[in-house]
């Protein structure tokens, strides 16, 4: 790849716990990715607009609030509306297994529960980008 993988990490909604998002952002940065962390209380519109402005390969959503079945579909819809078919939407947090499967069927990438080694998510992102990026 000719340029580093660019990842946007976001916390959507009223979820105020961002330690996990900061840990994952630092681990992906240590893995050689360029990481943009948007901070707390983002809206899906803010996330997608920031992803467009930053020309990212990946949007990573950290969610603990239980709003995953609202947040991920909304972000996916906005990404489709803006023609972001070449951007991976992934994330992690407290998401029940049956919801993970439903979200993946909608088009969300892998979702990582607490305790997943950071190397696993970084490896997944690297493989996805290598398979989907044109450079």
N, C-alpha and C positions, 0 to 999 in steps of 0.2 A: 504494500500500500504506500502511496506517495505522501500521504499526510497522516498525522495521528487521528485516531478515532475521537470524535467530539461527542460528549454525552452531557445532556441536561438532566440534573437531578432536582426533583421538586416535591414539595409537600402541599397537597391540595386540600382546601377546606379549613375547618377549624381545628384540625389535629395539631396540637401544640408540642408534640414530642419529636424532636429532630435529631436525637443522638445517633440513631441508626442511619439516617440519611447522611449525616456528616461522616460517619465511619465508612459507609460504602463509597461516598465521594472521594475520601482520602485514599481508600484502597484502590479504586479505579485510577486515580491520579498516579499512585505508586506503580500501577501496572502499565503506565505509559500513555494513558488517555488524557485528553484535554477535558476537564470537567467544569461545568458551569452549575453552581448551586443557586437556585432562585430564592431559597429561604422559605419561611413559613407562610401559611394562609394565602396560597395562590389559587386563582380560579382556573378552570380548564382553559379558558380563553387566554389568560396571561401565560400559561405554560406553553400553549401552542404558538402564540405570537413570539415568545422568547426563543423557542426552538427554531422558528423560521428566521428570526433575526440573527441567531448565532450559527445557522447552517449546520445543525447537529445531525449526527447519524443515528442517535439513540435518545429517547426520552425515558428516564427512569423515575417512576413514581413510588415514593415511600408512603405507605398508608397503614394507619393503626386504628382509624376512627370507625371502621365498619361501613364506610360509604363507597367501597370499591366497586359495587355493582351499579353505582351511579357515575362515579368519577371516570373509570376506564372507558365505558361506552361513550360518554360525552367527549372525552379527549379523542377517541378514535373517530367519532363523527366529525369533529373539527379538523382533524388531520386529513380525512378524506375530502372534506370541503375545500381545503387549501392545497390539495394535490400532493400531499406528503406521503406518497406510496412507498418511498424509498427510505423511510425512517422507521426504526424499530420502536415500538412501545412495550416496555417491560417494567418490572417493579418488584416490590416485595413488601412484606409486613404481615399483619394478622389477616389472613384470607383463608376461609375454609376450603378444603380440597374440592368439594363439589362446585364452588364458585370459581376456583382456579380453572377447572375444566370448562365451565361455561364461558369464561372470559377468553380462554384460548380459542374456543370455537368461534368467537366473535372476531378474532384477529389479533388479540393481544399476544405478545411473545411469552416466553417462560416467566413465571412468577416465583419468587424465592421467599420461603418462610424464614422466620427468625432461626438462627443457628446454621444457615447455609454458609459454607466457607466462601469467603469473598473471591477466592480463586475460581470457584465454580461459576459465579455470575460474570466475572471478567472474561473467562474462557468462552462462555456462551456468547457474550457480546462480540468478542474478537472473531469468532467463527461466523456469526451472523453477518457482520459487516464485511468480512472477506468474501462471503458468498453473494452479497447483494450490492456492493459498491462497485462502480465502474472504473476506478482508477488503478 
